[in-house]
Amino acid sequence: MNSDTIKGNWKQMTGKVKEQWGKLTDDDLTVIEGKRDQLIGRIQERYGVARDEAESQVKQWESKY
């Protein structure tokens, strides 16, 4: 899945995102709007992980969907 697919289907994907990263709020998801970099940044903030770790998590999540 590429970033265009995520962005295009963001409304449908928000449930999956919340399943994976429950600490993300609805406001976070509104701000992210399907932007991969925004998602990575919010994961870093909420979970206190390094950028590399957040990118790895997003990459794994993308491969599922």
All heavy atoms as TSV, in Angstrom:
chain	resi	resn	atom	element	x	y	z
A	1	MET	N	N	0.847	-1.167	0.000
A	1	MET	CA	C	0.000	0.000	0.000
A	1	MET	C	C	0.896	1.236	0.000
A	1	MET	O	O	1.850	1.308	0.745
A	1	MET	CB	C	-0.858	-0.006	1.261
A	1	MET	CG	C	-1.666	1.243	1.435
A	1	MET	SD	S	-2.575	1.273	2.974
A	1	MET	CE	C	-3.551	-0.173	2.840
A	2	ASN	N	N	0.589	2.176	-0.858
A	2	ASN	CA	C	1.398	3.388	-0.877
A	2	ASN	C	C	0.659	4.530	-0.187
A	2	ASN	O	O	-0.497	4.413	0.192
A	2	ASN	CB	C	1.794	3.763	-2.310
A	2	ASN	CG	C	0.589	4.079	-3.171
A	2	ASN	OD1	O	-0.420	4.591	-2.699
A	2	ASN	ND2	N	0.701	3.784	-4.449
A	3	SER	N	N	1.338	5.653	-0.039
A	3	SER	CA	C	0.763	6.769	0.707
A	3	SER	C	C	-0.456	7.353	0.016
A	3	SER	O	O	-1.364	7.852	0.677
A	3	SER	CB	C	1.818	7.840	0.957
A	3	SER	OG	O	2.311	8.348	-0.262
A	4	ASP	N	N	-0.524	7.285	-1.316
A	4	ASP	CA	C	-1.705	7.772	-2.023
A	4	ASP	C	C	-2.928	6.932	-1.688
A	4	ASP	O	O	-4.031	7.453	-1.543
A	4	ASP	CB	C	-1.480	7.768	-3.539
A	4	ASP	CG	C	-0.468	8.818	-3.973
A	4	ASP	OD1	O	-0.304	9.821	-3.251
A	4	ASP	OD2	O	0.160	8.624	-5.025
A	5	THR	N	N	-2.740	5.633	-1.566
A	5	THR	CA	C	-3.839	4.741	-1.213
A	5	THR	C	C	-4.328	5.038	0.196
A	5	THR	O	O	-5.528	5.093	0.443
A	5	THR	CB	C	-3.390	3.268	-1.309
A	5	THR	OG1	O	-2.894	3.019	-2.617
A	5	THR	CG2	C	-4.538	2.335	-1.001
A	6	ILE	N	N	-3.406	5.232	1.107
A	6	ILE	CA	C	-3.778	5.552	2.481
A	6	ILE	C	C	-4.551	6.873	2.512
A	6	ILE	O	O	-5.607	6.967	3.124
A	6	ILE	CB	C	-2.535	5.651	3.393
A	6	ILE	CG1	C	-1.893	4.274	3.548
A	6	ILE	CG2	C	-2.911	6.202	4.761
A	6	ILE	CD1	C	-0.571	4.294	4.263
A	7	LYS	N	N	-4.026	7.863	1.830
A	7	LYS	CA	C	-4.669	9.171	1.822
A	7	LYS	C	C	-6.060	9.098	1.210
A	7	LYS	O	O	-7.010	9.668	1.734
A	7	LYS	CB	C	-3.798	10.166	1.058
A	7	LYS	CG	C	-4.104	11.590	1.362
A	7	LYS	CD	C	-3.040	12.486	0.756
A	7	LYS	CE	C	-3.161	13.877	1.314
A	7	LYS	NZ	N	-2.130	14.753	0.819
A	8	GLY	N	N	-6.209	8.364	0.122
A	8	GLY	CA	C	-7.483	8.248	-0.560
A	8	GLY	C	C	-8.539	7.500	0.246
A	8	GLY	O	O	-9.727	7.760	0.114
A	9	ASN	N	N	-8.103	6.570	1.070
A	9	ASN	CA	C	-9.020	5.750	1.863
A	9	ASN	C	C	-8.936	6.060	3.356
A	9	ASN	O	O	-9.271	5.216	4.183
A	9	ASN	CB	C	-8.716	4.265	1.641
A	9	ASN	CG	C	-8.956	3.843	0.226
A	9	ASN	OD1	O	-9.955	4.209	-0.378
A	9	ASN	ND2	N	-8.025	3.085	-0.313
A	10	TRP	N	N	-8.483	7.251	3.688
A	10	TRP	CA	C	-8.189	7.579	5.082
A	10	TRP	C	C	-9.390	7.384	5.995
A	10	TRP	O	O	-9.276	6.825	7.076
A	10	TRP	CB	C	-7.650	8.994	5.208
A	10	TRP	CG	C	-7.259	9.314	6.615
A	10	TRP	CD1	C	-7.817	10.243	7.428
A	10	TRP	CD2	C	-6.227	8.683	7.392
A	10	TRP	NE1	N	-7.201	10.236	8.648
A	10	TRP	CE2	C	-6.220	9.284	8.655
A	10	TRP	CE3	C	-5.318	7.661	7.146
A	10	TRP	CZ2	C	-5.333	8.918	9.665
A	10	TRP	CZ3	C	-4.437	7.283	8.150
A	10	TRP	CH2	C	-4.461	7.913	9.379
A	11	LYS	N	N	-10.560	7.823	5.574
A	11	LYS	CA	C	-11.744	7.705	6.440
A	11	LYS	C	C	-12.010	6.241	6.798
A	11	LYS	O	O	-12.349	5.932	7.932
A	11	LYS	CB	C	-12.957	8.316	5.762
A	11	LYS	CG	C	-12.845	9.804	5.570
A	11	LYS	CD	C	-14.038	10.505	6.149
A	11	LYS	CE	C	-13.994	11.979	5.808
A	11	LYS	NZ	N	-13.593	12.785	6.905
A	12	GLN	N	N	-11.835	5.346	5.832
A	12	GLN	CA	C	-12.047	3.929	6.093
A	12	GLN	C	C	-10.909	3.334	6.923
A	12	GLN	O	O	-11.109	2.378	7.665
A	12	GLN	CB	C	-12.176	3.145	4.780
A	12	GLN	CG	C	-13.378	3.495	3.951
A	12	GLN	CD	C	-13.143	4.675	3.013
A	12	GLN	OE1	O	-12.133	5.342	3.059
A	12	GLN	NE2	N	-14.114	4.939	2.155
A	13	MET	N	N	-9.724	3.883	6.783
A	13	MET	CA	C	-8.542	3.333	7.445
A	13	MET	C	C	-8.418	3.774	8.905
A	13	MET	O	O	-7.701	3.148	9.670
A	13	MET	CB	C	-7.266	3.752	6.707
A	13	MET	CG	C	-7.193	3.296	5.264
A	13	MET	SD	S	-7.264	1.522	5.058
A	13	MET	CE	C	-5.714	1.027	5.729
A	14	THR	N	N	-9.128	4.824	9.298
A	14	THR	CA	C	-8.948	5.340	10.664
A	14	THR	C	C	-9.264	4.291	11.722
A	14	THR	O	O	-8.607	4.246	12.761
A	14	THR	CB	C	-9.783	6.612	10.905
A	14	THR	OG1	O	-11.152	6.341	10.616
A	14	THR	CG2	C	-9.285	7.770	10.071
A	15	GLY	N	N	-10.246	3.446	11.472
A	15	GLY	CA	C	-10.552	2.380	12.427
A	15	GLY	C	C	-9.392	1.420	12.588
A	15	GLY	O	O	-9.059	1.011	13.708
A	16	LYS	N	N	-8.766	1.069	11.478
A	16	LYS	CA	C	-7.609	0.169	11.522
A	16	LYS	C	C	-6.439	0.825	12.245
A	16	LYS	O	O	-5.704	0.177	12.988
A	16	LYS	CB	C	-7.182	-0.222	10.114
A	16	LYS	CG	C	-8.271	-0.847	9.282
A	16	LYS	CD	C	-8.448	-2.284	9.619
A	16	LYS	CE	C	-9.435	-2.908	8.636
A	16	LYS	NZ	N	-10.063	-4.067	9.200
A	17	VAL	N	N	-6.268	2.130	12.010
A	17	VAL	CA	C	-5.194	2.866	12.677
A	17	VAL	C	C	-5.427	2.871	14.186
A	17	VAL	O	O	-4.506	2.630	14.972
A	17	VAL	CB	C	-5.091	4.314	12.132
A	17	VAL	CG1	C	-4.138	5.145	12.960
A	17	VAL	CG2	C	-4.654	4.304	10.677
A	18	LYS	N	N	-6.669	3.111	14.597
A	18	LYS	CA	C	-6.976	3.131	16.033
A	18	LYS	C	C	-6.815	1.761	16.671
A	18	LYS	O	O	-6.450	1.666	17.839
A	18	LYS	CB	C	-8.375	3.679	16.261
A	18	LYS	CG	C	-8.442	5.179	16.047
A	18	LYS	CD	C	-9.818	5.720	16.323
A	18	LYS	CE	C	-9.885	6.142	17.764
A	18	LYS	NZ	N	-11.117	6.876	18.087
A	19	GLU	N	N	-7.072	0.688	15.913
A	19	GLU	CA	C	-6.831	-0.659	16.434
A	19	GLU	C	C	-5.349	-0.867	16.708
A	19	GLU	O	O	-4.969	-1.456	17.714
A	19	GLU	CB	C	-7.295	-1.713	15.433
A	19	GLU	CG	C	-8.777	-1.902	15.348
A	19	GLU	CD	C	-9.169	-2.908	14.270
A	19	GLU	OE1	O	-8.293	-3.673	13.807
A	19	GLU	OE2	O	-10.345	-2.910	13.880
A	20	GLN	N	N	-4.515	-0.397	15.785
A	20	GLN	CA	C	-3.072	-0.592	15.899
A	20	GLN	C	C	-2.454	0.345	16.939
A	20	GLN	O	O	-1.612	-0.064	17.712
A	20	GLN	CB	C	-2.429	-0.356	14.531
A	20	GLN	CG	C	-0.933	-0.545	14.499
A	20	GLN	CD	C	-0.520	-1.997	14.588
A	20	GLN	OE1	O	-1.233	-2.877	14.154
A	20	GLN	NE2	N	0.638	-2.248	15.150
A	21	TRP	N	N	-2.864	1.607	16.921
A	21	TRP	CA	C	-2.286	2.625	17.806
A	21	TRP	C	C	-3.412	3.306	18.577
A	21	TRP	O	O	-3.859	4.400	18.230
A	21	TRP	CB	C	-1.493	3.646	16.994
A	21	TRP	CG	C	-0.337	3.048	16.268
A	21	TRP	CD1	C	0.838	2.635	16.810
A	21	TRP	CD2	C	-0.237	2.775	14.866
A	21	TRP	NE1	N	1.655	2.111	15.832
A	21	TRP	CE2	C	1.015	2.193	14.626
A	21	TRP	CE3	C	-1.097	2.973	13.780
A	21	TRP	CZ2	C	1.436	1.805	13.362
A	21	TRP	CZ3	C	-0.691	2.590	12.529
A	21	TRP	CH2	C	0.570	2.011	12.316
A	22	GLY	N	N	-3.861	2.665	19.630
A	22	GLY	CA	C	-4.998	3.131	20.408
A	22	GLY	C	C	-4.795	4.459	21.115
A	22	GLY	O	O	-5.762	5.109	21.508
A	23	LYS	N	N	-3.543	4.871	21.301
A	23	LYS	CA	C	-3.289	6.143	21.970
A	23	LYS	C	C	-3.530	7.348	21.067
A	23	LYS	O	O	-3.569	8.468	21.549
A	23	LYS	CB	C	-1.853	6.207	22.494
A	23	LYS	CG	C	-1.579	5.265	23.651
A	23	LYS	CD	C	-0.163	5.443	24.169
A	23	LYS	CE	C	0.142	4.492	25.307
A	23	LYS	NZ	N	1.513	4.660	25.803
A	24	LEU	N	N	-3.688	7.115	19.769
A	24	LEU	CA	C	-3.971	8.224	18.856
A	24	LEU	C	C	-5.421	8.642	19.038
A	24	LEU	O	O	-6.321	7.811	19.060
A	24	LEU	CB	C	-3.705	7.821	17.406
A	24	LEU	CG	C	-2.264	7.483	17.043
A	24	LEU	CD1	C	-2.175	7.098	15.574
A	24	LEU	CD2	C	-1.337	8.644	17.333
A	25	THR	N	N	-5.632	9.938	19.148
A	25	THR	CA	C	-6.981	10.463	19.358
A	25	THR	C	C	-7.666	10.751	18.022
A	25	THR	O	O	-7.021	10.768	16.971
A	25	THR	CB	C	-6.915	11.774	20.161
A	25	THR	OG1	O	-6.242	12.764	19.377
A	25	THR	CG2	C	-6.193	11.580	21.493
A	26	ASP	N	N	-8.957	11.014	18.092
A	26	ASP	CA	C	-9.685	11.406	16.887
A	26	ASP	C	C	-9.111	12.703	16.318
A	26	ASP	O	O	-9.043	12.865	15.108
A	26	ASP	CB	C	-11.181	11.579	17.188
A	26	ASP	CG	C	-11.879	10.252	17.442
A	26	ASP	OD1	O	-11.386	9.212	16.950
A	26	ASP	OD2	O	-12.910	10.253	18.131
A	27	ASP	N	N	-8.699	13.606	17.198
A	27	ASP	CA	C	-8.073	14.847	16.737
A	27	ASP	C	C	-6.767	14.562	16.001
A	27	ASP	O	O	-6.466	15.195	14.994
A	27	ASP	CB	C	-7.806	15.805	17.908
A	27	ASP	CG	C	-9.081	16.428	18.458
A	27	ASP	OD1	O	-10.104	16.434	17.742
A	27	ASP	OD2	O	-9.048	16.904	19.608
A	28	ASP	N	N	-5.980	13.615	16.521
A	28	ASP	CA	C	-4.745	13.222	15.837
A	28	ASP	C	C	-5.064	12.732	14.429
A	28	ASP	O	O	-4.412	13.125	13.462
A	28	ASP	CB	C	-4.025	12.090	16.587
A	28	ASP	CG	C	-3.397	12.529	17.890
A	28	ASP	OD1	O	-3.054	13.720	18.029
A	28	ASP	OD2	O	-3.247	11.669	18.781
A	29	LEU	N	N	-6.066	11.883	14.324
A	29	LEU	CA	C	-6.419	11.299	13.032
A	29	LEU	C	C	-6.923	12.361	12.061
A	29	LEU	O	O	-6.653	12.287	10.861
A	29	LEU	CB	C	-7.452	10.195	13.214
A	29	LEU	CG	C	-6.985	9.010	14.069
A	29	LEU	CD1	C	-8.108	8.019	14.260
A	29	LEU	CD2	C	-5.769	8.340	13.474
A	30	THR	N	N	-7.607	13.364	12.581
A	30	THR	CA	C	-8.071	14.465	11.737
A	30	THR	C	C	-6.890	15.258	11.209
A	30	THR	O	O	-6.846	15.612	10.028
A	30	THR	CB	C	-9.018	15.388	12.534
A	30	THR	OG1	O	-10.135	14.625	12.967
A	30	THR	CG2	C	-9.504	16.542	11.682
A	31	VAL	N	N	-5.912	15.517	12.059
A	31	VAL	CA	C	-4.725	16.265	11.651
A	31	VAL	C	C	-3.892	15.469	10.650
A	31	VAL	O	O	-3.394	16.001	9.666
A	31	VAL	CB	C	-3.865	16.645	12.883
A	31	VAL	CG1	C	-2.515	17.201	12.475
A	31	VAL	CG2	C	-4.610	17.646	13.754
A	32	ILE	N	N	-3.755	14.177	10.881
A	32	ILE	CA	C	-2.936	13.319	10.022
A	32	ILE	C	C	-3.480	13.279	8.600
A	32	ILE	O	O	-2.721	13.364	7.639
A	32	ILE	CB	C	-2.850	11.891	10.612
A	32	ILE	CG1	C	-2.058	11.914	11.912
A	32	ILE	CG2	C	-2.213	10.930	9.618
A	32	ILE	CD1	C	-2.174	10.647	12.736
A	33	GLU	N	N	-4.785	13.133	8.443
A	33	GLU	CA	C	-5.448	13.101	7.135
A	33	GLU	C	C	-4.776	12.184	6.122
A	33	GLU	O	O	-4.681	12.502	4.940
A	33	GLU	CB	C	-5.547	14.509	6.542
A	33	GLU	CG	C	-6.459	15.431	7.272
A	33	GLU	CD	C	-6.585	16.775	6.596
A	33	GLU	OE1	O	-5.646	17.209	5.887
A	33	GLU	OE2	O	-7.634	17.394	6.782
A	34	GLY	N	N	-4.251	11.075	6.572
A	34	GLY	CA	C	-3.655	10.102	5.659
A	34	GLY	C	C	-2.217	10.383	5.267
A	34	GLY	O	O	-1.654	9.669	4.448
A	35	LYS	N	N	-1.614	11.392	5.859
A	35	LYS	CA	C	-0.211	11.715	5.538
A	35	LYS	C	C	0.705	10.823	6.367
A	35	LYS	O	O	0.681	10.853	7.598
A	35	LYS	CB	C	0.064	13.186	5.816
A	35	LYS	CG	C	-0.772	14.109	4.961
A	35	LYS	CD	C	-0.504	15.557	5.323
A	35	LYS	CE	C	-1.553	16.430	4.707
A	35	LYS	NZ	N	-2.310	17.179	5.718
A	36	ARG	N	N	1.507	10.060	5.674
A	36	ARG	CA	C	2.376	9.078	6.326
A	36	ARG	C	C	3.327	9.737	7.331
A	36	ARG	O	O	3.503	9.240	8.443
A	36	ARG	CB	C	3.164	8.330	5.253
A	36	ARG	CG	C	3.919	7.135	5.757
A	36	ARG	CD	C	4.537	6.379	4.573
A	36	ARG	NE	N	4.994	5.074	4.944
A	36	ARG	CZ	C	6.185	4.834	5.477
A	36	ARG	NH1	N	7.020	5.823	5.699
A	36	ARG	NH2	N	6.537	3.600	5.788
A	37	ASP	N	N	3.956	10.841	6.945
A	37	ASP	CA	C	4.892	11.518	7.846
A	37	ASP	C	C	4.196	12.018	9.109
A	37	ASP	O	O	4.761	11.959	10.201
A	37	ASP	CB	C	5.579	12.691	7.143
A	37	ASP	CG	C	6.643	12.238	6.164
A	37	ASP	OD1	O	7.089	11.077	6.263
A	37	ASP	OD2	O	7.041	13.046	5.306
A	38	GLN	N	N	2.974	12.499	8.948
A	38	GLN	CA	C	2.206	12.958	10.105
A	38	GLN	C	C	1.892	11.778	11.032
A	38	GLN	O	O	1.978	11.905	12.257
A	38	GLN	CB	C	0.900	13.612	9.659
A	38	GLN	CG	C	1.071	14.924	8.951
A	38	GLN	CD	C	1.258	16.068	9.923
A	38	GLN	OE1	O	0.910	15.977	11.084
A	38	GLN	NE2	N	1.816	17.152	9.430
A	39	LEU	N	N	1.530	10.646	10.442
A	39	LEU	CA	C	1.238	9.449	11.230
A	39	LEU	C	C	2.466	9.021	12.016
A	39	LEU	O	O	2.389	8.768	13.221
A	39	LEU	CB	C	0.760	8.317	10.316
A	39	LEU	CG	C	0.491	6.959	10.973
A	39	LEU	CD1	C	-0.562	7.066	12.062
A	39	LEU	CD2	C	0.082	5.936	9.918
A	40	ILE	N	N	3.605	8.986	11.363
A	40	ILE	CA	C	4.851	8.600	12.024
A	40	ILE	C	C	5.167	9.557	13.170
A	40	ILE	O	O	5.515	9.137	14.271
A	40	ILE	CB	C	6.008	8.535	11.006
A	40	ILE	CG1	C	5.791	7.343	10.060
A	40	ILE	CG2	C	7.355	8.441	11.698
A	40	ILE	CD1	C	6.688	7.332	8.840
A	41	GLY	N	N	5.010	10.844	12.928
A	41	GLY	CA	C	5.280	11.848	13.967
A	41	GLY	C	C	4.372	11.689	15.167
A	41	GLY	O	O	4.820	11.788	16.319
A	42	ARG	N	N	3.092	11.434	14.920
A	42	ARG	CA	C	2.144	11.271	16.034
A	42	ARG	C	C	2.432	9.998	16.822
A	42	ARG	O	O	2.291	9.975	18.047
A	42	ARG	CB	C	0.708	11.258	15.535
A	42	ARG	CG	C	0.238	12.570	14.977
A	42	ARG	CD	C	0.159	13.627	16.054
A	42	ARG	NE	N	-0.035	14.931	15.456
A	42	ARG	CZ	C	-0.826	15.866	15.942
A	42	ARG	NH1	N	-1.481	15.661	17.059
A	42	ARG	NH2	N	-0.936	17.012	15.324
A	43	ILE	N	N	2.834	8.940	16.142
A	43	ILE	CA	C	3.203	7.706	16.842
A	43	ILE	C	C	4.411	7.966	17.738
A	43	ILE	O	O	4.444	7.530	18.886
A	43	ILE	CB	C	3.477	6.561	15.840
A	43	ILE	CG1	C	2.177	6.165	15.146
A	43	ILE	CG2	C	4.108	5.357	16.534
A	43	ILE	CD1	C	2.362	5.259	13.952
A	44	GLN	N	N	5.378	8.708	17.212
A	44	GLN	CA	C	6.551	9.067	18.016
A	44	GLN	C	C	6.130	9.807	19.277
A	44	GLN	O	O	6.601	9.505	20.375
A	44	GLN	CB	C	7.493	9.976	17.216
A	44	GLN	CG	C	8.340	9.288	16.200
A	44	GLN	CD	C	9.247	10.301	15.521
A	44	GLN	OE1	O	8.871	10.864	14.510
A	44	GLN	NE2	N	10.400	10.524	16.087
A	45	GLU	N	N	5.264	10.801	19.125
A	45	GLU	CA	C	4.818	11.612	20.263
A	45	GLU	C	C	4.071	10.780	21.295
A	45	GLU	O	O	4.361	10.843	22.485
A	45	GLU	CB	C	3.876	12.718	19.795
A	45	GLU	CG	C	4.522	13.869	19.102
A	45	GLU	CD	C	3.487	14.884	18.636
A	45	GLU	OE1	O	2.416	15.003	19.274
A	45	GLU	OE2	O	3.754	15.553	17.625
A	46	ARG	N	N	3.080	10.034	20.847
A	46	ARG	CA	C	2.186	9.323	21.771
A	46	ARG	C	C	2.854	8.126	22.445
A	46	ARG	O	O	2.538	7.797	23.582
A	46	ARG	CB	C	0.931	8.840	21.047
A	46	ARG	CG	C	0.077	9.937	20.504
A	46	ARG	CD	C	-0.648	10.693	21.609
A	46	ARG	NE	N	-1.502	11.699	21.022
A	46	ARG	CZ	C	-1.423	12.988	21.311
A	46	ARG	NH1	N	-0.562	13.414	22.195
A	46	ARG	NH2	N	-2.228	13.843	20.723
A	47	TYR	N	N	3.758	7.463	21.725
A	47	TYR	CA	C	4.363	6.245	22.256
A	47	TYR	C	C	5.805	6.427	22.707
A	47	TYR	O	O	6.393	5.503	23.254
A	47	TYR	CB	C	4.262	5.111	21.224
A	47	TYR	CG	C	2.843	4.617	21.067
A	47	TYR	CD1	C	1.980	5.200	20.151
A	47	TYR	CD2	C	2.361	3.575	21.850
A	47	TYR	CE1	C	0.670	4.765	20.024
A	47	TYR	CE2	C	1.057	3.136	21.737
A	47	TYR	CZ	C	0.217	3.735	20.823
A	47	TYR	OH	O	-1.086	3.312	20.706
A	48	GLY	N	N	6.383	7.591	22.461
A	48	GLY	CA	C	7.747	7.860	22.909
A	48	GLY	C	C	8.784	6.964	22.261
A	48	GLY	O	O	9.727	6.528	22.917
A	49	VAL	N	N	8.603	6.688	20.972
A	49	VAL	CA	C	9.560	5.842	20.251
A	49	VAL	C	C	10.356	6.700	19.265
A	49	VAL	O	O	9.940	7.792	18.896
A	49	VAL	CB	C	8.855	4.684	19.497
A	49	VAL	CG1	C	8.164	3.758	20.462
A	49	VAL	CG2	C	7.882	5.205	18.465
A	50	ALA	N	N	11.482	6.173	18.846
A	50	ALA	CA	C	12.324	6.859	17.864
A	50	ALA	C	C	11.652	6.817	16.494
A	50	ALA	O	O	10.791	5.975	16.233
A	50	ALA	CB	C	13.692	6.189	17.790
A	51	ARG	N	N	12.072	7.726	15.628
A	51	ARG	CA	C	11.488	7.801	14.284
A	51	ARG	C	C	11.639	6.479	13.539
A	51	ARG	O	O	10.711	6.028	12.875
A	51	ARG	CB	C	12.117	8.939	13.494
A	51	ARG	CG	C	11.507	9.067	12.094
A	51	ARG	CD	C	11.756	10.421	11.484
A	51	ARG	NE	N	11.076	10.524	10.211
A	51	ARG	CZ	C	9.830	10.958	10.051
A	51	ARG	NH1	N	9.135	11.337	11.097
A	51	ARG	NH2	N	9.283	11.029	8.863
A	52	ASP	N	N	12.811	5.855	13.654
A	52	ASP	CA	C	13.039	4.575	12.973
A	52	ASP	C	C	12.031	3.519	13.417
A	52	ASP	O	O	11.508	2.763	12.600
A	52	ASP	CB	C	14.459	4.065	13.225
A	52	ASP	CG	C	15.522	4.893	12.539
A	52	ASP	OD1	O	15.173	5.680	11.638
A	52	ASP	OD2	O	16.699	4.764	12.906
A	53	GLU	N	N	11.758	3.467	14.711
A	53	GLU	CA	C	10.802	2.501	15.237
A	53	GLU	C	C	9.394	2.815	14.737
A	53	GLU	O	O	8.656	1.907	14.336
A	53	GLU	CB	C	10.821	2.508	16.769
A	53	GLU	CG	C	9.748	1.650	17.414
A	53	GLU	CD	C	9.816	0.174	17.059
A	53	GLU	OE1	O	10.892	-0.329	16.708
A	53	GLU	OE2	O	8.759	-0.487	17.125
A	54	ALA	N	N	9.014	4.085	14.736
A	54	ALA	CA	C	7.687	4.470	14.251
A	54	ALA	C	C	7.541	4.134	12.765
A	54	ALA	O	O	6.503	3.623	12.335
A	54	ALA	CB	C	7.448	5.958	14.495
A	55	GLU	N	N	8.573	4.403	11.976
A	55	GLU	CA	C	8.540	4.076	10.554
A	55	GLU	C	C	8.395	2.570	10.349
A	55	GLU	O	O	7.656	2.125	9.471
A	55	GLU	CB	C	9.798	4.577	9.849
A	55	GLU	CG	C	9.803	6.066	9.628
A	55	GLU	CD	C	11.057	6.554	8.922
A	55	GLU	OE1	O	11.875	5.726	8.458
A	55	GLU	OE2	O	11.219	7.773	8.834
A	56	SER	N	N	9.104	1.802	11.158
A	56	SER	CA	C	9.028	0.347	11.067
A	56	SER	C	C	7.612	-0.142	11.374
A	56	SER	O	O	7.080	-1.008	10.672
A	56	SER	CB	C	10.028	-0.281	12.037
A	56	SER	OG	O	9.896	-1.672	12.064
A	57	GLN	N	N	6.988	0.421	12.398
A	57	GLN	CA	C	5.627	0.040	12.748
A	57	GLN	C	C	4.656	0.368	11.614
A	57	GLN	O	O	3.788	-0.440	11.288
A	57	GLN	CB	C	5.183	0.760	14.022
A	57	GLN	CG	C	5.862	0.268	15.272
A	57	GLN	CD	C	5.395	1.014	16.505
A	57	GLN	OE1	O	4.336	1.642	16.520
A	57	GLN	NE2	N	6.192	0.948	17.561
A	58	VAL	N	N	4.809	1.556	11.036
A	58	VAL	CA	C	3.920	1.961	9.941
A	58	VAL	C	C	4.128	1.060	8.730
A	58	VAL	O	O	3.168	0.641	8.083
A	58	VAL	CB	C	4.117	3.454	9.587
A	58	VAL	CG1	C	3.376	3.826	8.309
A	58	VAL	CG2	C	3.656	4.336	10.743
A	59	LYS	N	N	5.374	0.737	8.452
A	59	LYS	CA	C	5.669	-0.133	7.311
A	59	LYS	C	C	5.022	-1.512	7.503
A	59	LYS	O	O	4.426	-2.063	6.574
A	59	LYS	CB	C	7.187	-0.278	7.136
A	59	LYS	CG	C	7.587	-0.901	5.812
A	59	LYS	CD	C	9.095	-0.972	5.664
A	59	LYS	CE	C	9.636	0.426	5.419
A	59	LYS	NZ	N	11.060	0.431	5.065
A	60	GLN	N	N	5.116	-2.059	8.703
A	60	GLN	CA	C	4.485	-3.350	8.993
A	60	GLN	C	C	2.975	-3.246	8.855
A	60	GLN	O	O	2.333	-4.145	8.305
A	60	GLN	CB	C	4.840	-3.821	10.396
A	60	GLN	CG	C	6.243	-4.321	10.540
A	60	GLN	CD	C	6.556	-4.721	11.980
A	60	GLN	OE1	O	5.864	-4.337	12.916
A	60	GLN	NE2	N	7.619	-5.488	12.146
A	61	TRP	N	N	2.400	-2.170	9.357
A	61	TRP	CA	C	0.957	-1.957	9.282
A	61	TRP	C	C	0.507	-1.843	7.831
A	61	TRP	O	O	-0.484	-2.435	7.431
A	61	TRP	CB	C	0.587	-0.700	10.068
A	61	TRP	CG	C	-0.860	-0.366	10.005
A	61	TRP	CD1	C	-1.855	-0.962	10.725
A	61	TRP	CD2	C	-1.475	0.613	9.183
A	61	TRP	NE1	N	-3.058	-0.392	10.378
A	61	TRP	CE2	C	-2.847	0.574	9.456
A	61	TRP	CE3	C	-1.000	1.534	8.252
A	61	TRP	CZ2	C	-3.748	1.424	8.818
A	61	TRP	CZ3	C	-1.891	2.381	7.615
A	61	TRP	CH2	C	-3.251	2.313	7.904
A	62	GLU	N	N	1.273	-1.096	7.020
A	62	GLU	CA	C	0.952	-0.936	5.602
A	62	GLU	C	C	0.960	-2.278	4.880
A	62	GLU	O	O	0.133	-2.516	3.992
A	62	GLU	CB	C	1.941	0.003	4.922
A	62	GLU	CG	C	1.760	1.453	5.304
A	62	GLU	CD	C	2.874	2.342	4.750
A	62	GLU	OE1	O	3.992	1.848	4.515
A	62	GLU	OE2	O	2.614	3.527	4.569
A	63	SER	N	N	1.899	-3.146	5.241
A	63	SER	CA	C	1.996	-4.430	4.556
A	63	SER	C	C	0.773	-5.321	4.835
A	63	SER	O	O	0.447	-6.171	4.022
A	63	SER	CB	C	3.287	-5.157	4.943
A	63	SER	OG	O	3.234	-5.586	6.282
A	64	LYS	N	N	0.101	-5.098	5.962
A	64	LYS	CA	C	-1.110	-5.862	6.284
A	64	LYS	C	C	-2.283	-5.418	5.405
A	64	LYS	O	O	-3.157	-6.203	5.091
A	64	LYS	CB	C	-1.514	-5.652	7.737
A	64	LYS	CG	C	-0.697	-6.392	8.730
A	64	LYS	CD	C	-1.421	-6.329	10.056
A	64	LYS	CE	C	-0.517	-5.868	11.159
A	64	LYS	NZ	N	-1.217	-5.700	12.426
A	65	TYR	N	N	-2.307	-4.133	5.084
A	65	TYR	CA	C	-3.450	-3.579	4.383
A	65	TYR	C	C	-3.051	-3.083	3.033
A	65	TYR	O	O	-3.718	-2.725	2.203
A	65	TYR	CB	C	-4.092	-2.457	5.210
A	65	TYR	CG	C	-4.496	-2.923	6.580
A	65	TYR	CD1	C	-3.740	-2.639	7.694
A	65	TYR	CD2	C	-5.628	-3.726	6.744
A	65	TYR	CE1	C	-4.106	-3.091	8.943
A	65	TYR	CE2	C	-5.990	-4.187	8.002
A	65	TYR	CZ	C	-5.225	-3.853	9.091
A	65	TYR	OH	O	-5.580	-4.321	10.323
